[in-house]
Amino acid sequence: MKTHLMSLLLGLVIVSMSAGSVLAADDHAYQVTGPVLAVTDTSITVQKGKDPWTVSRDANTKVAGDLKVGAKVTIKYHMVADSVTSK
């Protein structure tokens, strides 16, 4: 009986760990590449084709290299919903 219970608990732990890694992998990560049009403390704007793309940033945004207007950059970002309204 104890062996069966331990096997069941071990199985539940493995399943919960697997579910967590699957959810973490589904991060909806995207990227945009282009020349920088504008840089502020809270955003970076790049030229993507004919359109300017503005991506928010904060103190946790990692920047490698010299981030300045005219530099070609690749911005990696993800989308997160702020609110949802169902009608």
C-alpha positions, 0 to 999 in steps of 0.5 A: 500500500505504501509503495502504491501511494509513493508511486502515485505521489511521484507521478503527480510531482512529475506531471505537475513539473511537466505542466509547468515547463509546457506553460513556460515554453508557451510564452508568445515570444516575438521579435522586431528588427530595424533601425532605432527611431527614438529611445526614452526611459520607457520605450524604444521605437524602431522602423519596421518596413514603412511603420514605426513600432514602439515597444515599452521598456522598464528598468528590467529590460536588458540592453546589450550594446549602444542603444541610440537613434540610428542603430540597428537593433533586434527587440525581443518581446512578449505580449501580456493581456492587461485586461479582458472584457467579455460581452 
